[in-house]
Amino acid sequence: MLALDDVHSLYGNIHALKGVSLEVGEGELVSLIGANGAGKSTTLRTISGLLAPRSGRVLFRGESIAGESPGGIVRRGIAHCPEERKIWPQMTVLEHLEIGAYTRSDTAGIGEDLERVFAYFPRLRERRGQMAGTLSGGEQQMLAIGRALMSRPRLLMFDEPSLGLAPMLVEQIGQIIREINARGITVLLVEQNAFLALSLSQKCYVMETGRIVLAGPSADLMENEFVQRAYLGG
C-alpha cells in the first residue's frame, strides 16, 4: 500500500532523512521506533505532504504522492494523527470532528462515522459541545484520533499517541489502535514507547539519525539483543 524508496528530506540545511526505505502492506499494522530526533516524525510529515522530499520516491497504492499537497494526500486516503495532538483550544469537540471530514460530501456516511467515533470514545459524545482546550490530555488524544478517523482513511498514521498519557490510558489507546487495524484500516505507528509499538505491530522498523538501521517481524525484534538494550531497558 505504502512504499518509501531511498527518501531524503531536509529541514533547511539539516539532512533529516538519509535514504529511508520502508513498506507498509495492505491491512498491516507497522511500527517505526527510535530515539528523539531519529527522524520518525519527519518520515510521517514527508508522507503526508507537510514536507516535500528532496529526492526518492513516496508511493501510495502504486502512485507517486511526493510533492502532492496535504489536502490531496488526505483525499487519497491517508490520515495523519500528529504528535502532541495539534488541537485548536477555542473550537469544540464536534467542530474538530467535522473538520476531519472536510474532504467528504457523503452526509450519511459522515454521520455514520461520527457515531462510530462516539462509540469508540463515549467521553467525546459527552463533551461534544465543549471547547477542546478544556479537555484532559487523554481526551485530546481521543479527539485527535477521532478527527483522523472522520476522513475515512485507508492508511492512518499515528505519531507518538502515548506521549504524556497515564499508563492506563496508554493501554486504552493501544487497544483502540488494534481495533482500528482489525476493522481493515492500515496503520503506520510511530512510537518512542518501543514495548507498546512492538506489542501492537506485526512488523517494525528501527530508525537512528535519519536512517533505517533494522527491520523485521515485531516478535523477532522484541527478542533482538540490540533492541532490548537500546529500547527495552536491557
C-alpha positions as CSV (number, residue, x, y, z in Angstrom):
1,M,0.0,0.0,0.0
2,L,2.7,2.5,1.0
3,A,6.4,2.4,0.0
4,L,9.2,4.8,0.6
5,D,12.3,4.3,-1.6
6,D,15.6,6.0,-0.8
7,V,13.8,9.1,0.5
8,H,15.9,12.1,1.6
9,S,14.2,15.1,3.3
10,L,15.8,18.3,4.7
11,Y,14.8,21.0,7.2
12,G,16.8,23.9,5.9
13,N,20.4,22.7,6.0
14,I,19.6,19.8,8.3
15,H,19.6,16.4,6.4
16,A,16.7,14.8,8.4
17,L,16.1,11.7,6.3
18,K,19.0,10.0,4.7
19,G,17.8,7.4,2.2
20,V,14.8,6.0,4.1
21,S,13.1,2.9,2.5
22,L,10.2,1.1,4.1
23,E,7.0,-0.7,3.1
24,V,3.5,-1.0,4.7
25,G,1.3,-3.7,3.2
26,E,-2.5,-3.5,2.9
27,G,-4.1,-4.2,6.3
28,E,-0.8,-4.3,8.2
29,L,0.0,-2.5,11.5
30,V,3.6,-1.4,11.1
31,S,5.6,0.4,13.7
32,L,8.6,2.8,13.5
33,I,10.6,3.2,16.6
34,G,13.7,5.2,17.6
35,A,15.0,7.9,19.9
36,N,14.1,11.6,19.9
37,G,15.5,13.2,16.7
38,A,15.8,10.0,14.8
39,G,13.6,11.2,12.0
40,K,10.4,9.3,12.8
41,S,8.1,12.4,12.8
42,T,9.9,13.7,9.7
43,T,9.1,10.5,7.9
44,L,5.3,10.9,8.6
45,R,5.5,14.6,7.6
46,T,7.1,13.6,4.3
47,I,4.4,11.0,3.6
48,S,1.6,13.4,4.5
49,G,2.9,16.2,2.3
50,L,3.8,18.6,5.1
51,L,7.5,18.3,4.0
52,A,8.5,17.7,0.4
53,P,11.2,15.1,-0.1
54,R,14.5,16.3,-1.7
55,S,14.8,13.0,-3.5
56,G,13.5,9.5,-3.6
57,R,10.0,8.0,-4.1
58,V,6.9,8.0,-2.0
59,L,4.3,5.7,-3.4
60,F,0.7,5.1,-2.2
61,R,-1.1,2.2,-3.9
62,G,1.5,2.3,-6.7
63,E,1.2,6.0,-7.4
64,S,3.7,8.7,-6.6
65,I,2.5,11.2,-4.0
66,A,5.8,13.0,-3.4
67,G,5.2,16.8,-3.7
68,E,1.4,16.5,-3.5
69,S,-0.5,18.9,-1.3
70,P,-1.5,17.6,2.2
71,G,-5.2,18.0,1.2
72,G,-4.7,15.9,-1.9
73,I,-3.0,13.2,0.2
74,V,-5.9,13.2,2.6
75,R,-8.3,12.8,-0.3
76,R,-6.3,9.8,-1.5
77,G,-7.0,8.1,1.9
78,I,-4.1,8.9,4.2
79,A,-4.8,10.5,7.6
80,H,-2.1,11.8,10.0
81,C,-2.7,11.8,13.7
82,P,0.1,14.2,14.7
83,E,2.4,14.4,17.7
84,E,1.1,16.5,20.6
85,R,-2.5,16.3,19.2
86,K,-2.5,19.7,17.5
87,I,-5.9,20.6,18.9
88,W,-7.4,24.1,18.5
89,P,-8.3,25.2,22.0
90,Q,-11.2,27.5,21.0
91,M,-13.0,25.0,18.9
92,T,-15.5,22.4,20.2
93,V,-15.1,18.7,20.1
94,L,-17.8,18.4,17.4
95,E,-16.2,21.1,15.3
96,H,-12.9,19.2,15.3
97,L,-14.6,16.0,14.2
98,E,-16.5,17.9,11.4
99,I,-13.2,19.4,10.2
100,G,-11.8,15.8,10.0
101,A,-14.5,15.1,7.3
102,Y,-13.8,18.3,5.3
103,T,-12.8,16.4,2.1
104,R,-16.1,14.4,2.1
105,S,-19.6,15.2,0.8
106,D,-21.4,12.0,1.8
107,T,-23.6,13.3,4.5
108,A,-25.0,9.9,5.6
109,G,-21.5,8.4,5.7
110,I,-20.2,11.3,7.8
111,G,-23.0,10.8,10.3
112,E,-22.2,7.0,10.5
113,D,-18.5,7.7,11.1
114,L,-19.4,10.3,13.7
115,E,-21.4,7.7,15.6
116,R,-18.6,5.2,15.2
117,V,-16.1,7.7,16.8
118,F,-18.5,8.4,19.7
119,A,-18.8,4.6,20.2
120,Y,-15.0,4.4,20.4
121,F,-14.8,7.4,22.7
122,P,-18.0,7.9,24.7
123,R,-16.3,10.8,26.6
124,L,-16.2,12.7,23.3
125,R,-20.0,12.3,22.9
126,E,-20.5,13.7,26.5
127,R,-18.2,16.7,25.6
128,R,-19.2,17.3,22.0
129,G,-20.1,20.9,22.7
130,Q,-17.1,21.6,25.0
131,M,-14.1,23.6,23.9
132,A,-11.2,21.3,23.1
133,G,-8.7,23.3,25.1
134,T,-10.5,22.3,28.3
135,L,-10.1,18.6,27.7
136,S,-7.6,16.5,29.5
137,G,-4.5,15.2,27.7
138,G,-6.1,11.8,27.2
139,E,-9.3,13.3,25.9
140,Q,-7.4,15.4,23.5
141,Q,-5.6,12.3,22.2
142,M,-9.0,10.6,21.7
143,L,-10.2,13.7,19.8
144,A,-7.1,13.7,17.6
145,I,-7.7,10.1,16.7
146,G,-11.4,10.7,16.1
147,R,-10.7,13.7,13.9
148,A,-8.3,11.5,11.7
149,L,-10.9,8.7,11.5
150,M,-13.5,11.1,10.2
151,S,-11.7,11.3,6.9
152,R,-12.4,7.6,6.5
153,P,-8.7,6.7,5.8
154,R,-7.3,3.7,4.1
155,L,-4.0,4.4,5.9
156,L,-3.9,6.0,9.4
157,M,-0.5,7.3,10.7
158,F,-0.1,7.8,14.4
159,D,2.7,10.0,15.7
160,E,3.5,9.2,19.4
161,P,-0.1,8.6,20.5
162,S,1.0,7.5,24.0
163,L,3.0,10.7,24.7
164,G,2.3,12.2,28.1
165,L,-0.5,9.8,28.9
166,A,-1.0,7.8,32.1
167,P,-0.3,4.0,31.8
168,M,-4.0,3.1,32.0
169,L,-4.8,5.5,29.1
170,V,-1.8,4.2,27.1
171,E,-3.2,0.7,27.4
172,Q,-6.7,2.0,26.2
173,I,-5.2,3.9,23.2
174,G,-3.2,0.8,22.3
175,Q,-6.4,-1.3,22.3
176,I,-8.2,1.3,20.1
177,I,-5.3,1.3,17.6
178,R,-5.5,-2.5,17.5
179,E,-9.3,-2.4,16.9
180,I,-8.9,0.3,14.1
181,N,-6.5,-2.0,12.3
182,A,-8.8,-5.0,12.8
183,R,-11.5,-3.0,11.0
184,G,-9.3,-3.1,7.9
185,I,-7.5,0.3,8.2
186,T,-3.8,0.0,7.6
187,V,-1.7,1.6,10.4
188,L,1.7,3.1,10.5
189,L,2.6,3.8,14.1
190,V,5.5,6.0,15.3
191,E,6.3,5.5,19.0
192,Q,9.1,6.1,21.5
193,N,7.4,3.5,23.7
194,A,9.1,0.6,21.9
195,F,7.4,-2.1,24.0
196,L,3.9,-0.7,23.1
197,A,4.9,-0.4,19.4
198,L,6.3,-3.9,19.2
199,S,3.4,-5.4,21.1
200,L,0.8,-3.8,18.7
201,S,2.6,-4.2,15.3
202,Q,3.3,-7.1,13.0
203,K,6.4,-5.5,11.5
204,C,8.8,-2.9,12.8
205,Y,11.5,-0.5,11.5
206,V,14.1,0.9,13.8
207,M,15.4,4.4,12.9
208,E,18.5,6.2,14.1
209,T,19.8,9.6,12.8
210,G,17.7,9.6,9.7
211,R,18.3,6.0,8.6
212,I,16.5,2.7,9.0
213,V,19.1,0.5,10.8
214,L,17.0,-2.6,11.5
215,A,13.7,-4.1,10.3
216,G,11.8,-7.3,10.7
217,P,8.8,-9.0,12.3
218,S,8.0,-7.3,15.6
219,A,8.1,-10.6,17.6
220,D,11.7,-11.2,16.4
221,L,12.8,-7.6,17.2
222,M,11.3,-8.0,20.7
223,E,13.9,-10.7,21.2
224,N,16.7,-8.8,19.4
225,E,19.7,-8.0,21.7
226,F,20.3,-4.6,20.2
227,V,16.6,-3.6,20.5
228,Q,16.4,-4.9,24.0
229,R,19.5,-3.0,25.1
230,A,18.7,0.3,23.3
231,Y,14.9,0.5,23.6
232,L,13.5,-2.1,26.1
233,G,15.7,-1.3,29.1
234,G,18.0,-4.3,28.7
